[in-house]
Amino acid sequence: MAAPEASEPASAWVRRFAPLIPSGPVLDLACGKGRHSRYFLKAGRSVTAIDIDLSGVADLLTHPKFEAIAADLESSEPRPLAERRFAGVIVTNYLHRPLFPSILAAVAAGGMLIYETFAAGNERFGRPRNPDFLLQPGELLERVRGRFRVLAYEDLEQTEPYPACFQRIAAVNSLSSAPA
Ligand SMILES: C[S@@+](CC[C@H](N)C(=O)[O-])C[C@H]1O[C@@H](n2cnc3c(N)ncnc32)[C@H](O)[C@@H]1O
């Protein structure tokens, strides 16, 4: 079994809210080298990772609690998220706006969405500069409004460990878990 050692540290935002994810599988969307897959595997969680390029998690493919799905999230049919529900959905450093409905639908009732990516203003510091890849002010709040309970939200310009603009949210799909 591969040791889920992290090549890059998990995001501090993800680490902060990870303990609040209820029991159940975790989705690492656009997983890259799998720093968050590794983090949750190390914590004993079952992880599903999706990316167009799974080479960064090749060493995890034999891990008994790891499921990897190679998919083009921006064009593939059928969409890999269809009918899947996760206790936690992690999205970091990735934005493809048409996916938002599928991402929200993938969070089980009572489950948590942890999302962190670059925000408008980042073009002053470097890549990404394309507005398609930069969240607009308040965008993550707007995306979950009326459906999720927001535990924490940030939209800020950071200086450490490098100058960048980030938006982050941790939100619970609590509304749909309420009794009918
Ligand atoms: C900047 S990396 C972020 C990786 C990881 N989430 C992290 O924060 O460490 C963006 C990831 O999105 C993936 N990606 C880009 N376009 C994609 C697509 N159309 N379908 C699936 N994955 C895609 C890339 O392969 C890459 O692994």
The ligand as a MOL file (V3000), in Angstrom:
LIG
                    3D

  0  0  0     0  0            999 V3000
M  V30 BEGIN CTAB
M  V30 COUNTS 27 29 0 0 0
M  V30 BEGIN ATOM
M  V30 1 C -3.4970 24.2200 -9.8870 0
M  V30 2 S -3.8380 22.5060 -9.8860 0 CHG=1
M  V30 3 C -4.5830 22.3140 -8.2780 0
M  V30 4 C -4.3900 20.9300 -7.7470 0
M  V30 5 C -4.9270 20.6980 -6.3320 0
M  V30 6 N -6.3420 20.9580 -6.2150 0
M  V30 7 C -4.1600 21.5200 -5.3360 0
M  V30 8 O -4.6640 22.5530 -4.8810 0
M  V30 9 O -3.0370 21.1320 -5.0260 0 CHG=-1
M  V30 10 C -5.2470 22.4000 -10.9730 0
M  V30 11 C -5.6270 20.9820 -11.3220 0
M  V30 12 O -6.8030 21.0060 -12.1320 0
M  V30 13 C -6.6950 19.9790 -13.0830 0
M  V30 14 N -7.5470 20.2900 -14.2280 0
M  V30 15 C -7.4210 21.3440 -15.0770 0
M  V30 16 N -8.3440 21.2710 -16.0480 0
M  V30 17 C -9.0630 20.1420 -15.8010 0
M  V30 18 C -10.1580 19.5220 -16.4550 0
M  V30 19 N -10.6830 20.0410 -17.5530 0
M  V30 20 N -10.6570 18.3860 -15.9310 0
M  V30 21 C -10.1250 17.8410 -14.8170 0
M  V30 22 N -9.0850 18.3800 -14.1570 0
M  V30 23 C -8.5590 19.5210 -14.6420 0
M  V30 24 C -5.2200 19.9530 -13.4600 0
M  V30 25 O -4.8490 18.7290 -14.0360 0
M  V30 26 C -4.5810 20.2230 -12.0950 0
M  V30 27 O -4.2630 19.0160 -11.4530 0
M  V30 END ATOM
M  V30 BEGIN BOND
M  V30 1 1 1 2
M  V30 2 1 2 3
M  V30 3 1 2 10
M  V30 4 1 3 4
M  V30 5 1 4 5
M  V30 6 1 5 6
M  V30 7 1 5 7
M  V30 8 2 7 8
M  V30 9 1 7 9
M  V30 10 1 10 11
M  V30 11 1 11 12
M  V30 12 1 11 26
M  V30 13 1 12 13
M  V30 14 1 13 14
M  V30 15 1 13 24
M  V30 16 1 14 15
M  V30 17 1 14 23
M  V30 18 2 15 16
M  V30 19 1 16 17
M  V30 20 1 17 18
M  V30 21 2 17 23
M  V30 22 1 18 19
M  V30 23 2 18 20
M  V30 24 1 20 21
M  V30 25 2 21 22
M  V30 26 1 22 23
M  V30 27 1 24 25
M  V30 28 1 24 26
M  V30 29 1 26 27
M  V30 END BOND
M  V30 END CTAB
M  END
